[in-house]
């Protein structure tokens, strides 16, 4: 049985988290607190769900 860390979907999702955090820094102030926060929490939830 493979560990979740070895699954390609886990690795790809985990590697995209820093990219999402980096892109959300450049959002305007309004979107940083709404859309940016939602994107960050959804990405982290994907990793937790796997």
C-alpha positions in Angstrom: 0.0 0.0 0.0 1.4 3.4 -1.0 1.7 6.3 1.5 -0.3 9.3 0.6 3.0 11.3 0.3 3.9 9.1 -2.7 0.7 9.7 -4.7 1.2 12.0 -7.7 -2.0 13.9 -6.9 -0.8 14.6 -3.4 2.6 15.7 -4.5 1.2 18.0 -7.2 -1.3 19.5 -4.9 1.3 20.0 -2.2 3.7 21.7 -4.6 1.0 24.1 -5.8 0.4 25.5 -2.3 3.4 27.8 -2.3 2.5 29.0 -5.8 -1.1 29.9 -4.7 0.3 31.7 -1.7 2.7 33.6 -3.9 0.1 34.6 -6.5 -2.4 35.7 -3.8 0.1 38.2 -2.4 -0.3 40.2 -5.6 -4.1 40.5 -5.4 -5.6 43.8 -4.5 -6.5 44.3 -0.9 -10.2 43.5 -1.4 -9.5 40.2 -3.1 -6.7 39.2 -0.8 -9.1 38.9 2.1 -11.9 37.2 0.2 -10.8 35.3 -2.9 -7.1 34.9 -1.8 -8.1 33.5 1.6 -10.6 31.1 0.0 -8.0 29.8 -2.5 -5.5 29.2 0.3 -7.9 27.4 2.6 -9.2 25.3 -0.3 -5.7 24.2 -1.3 -4.8 23.3 2.2 -8.1 21.4 2.6 -7.3 19.4 -0.6 -4.0 18.2 1.0 -5.7 17.3 4.2 -8.4 15.4 2.4 -6.0 13.2 0.6 
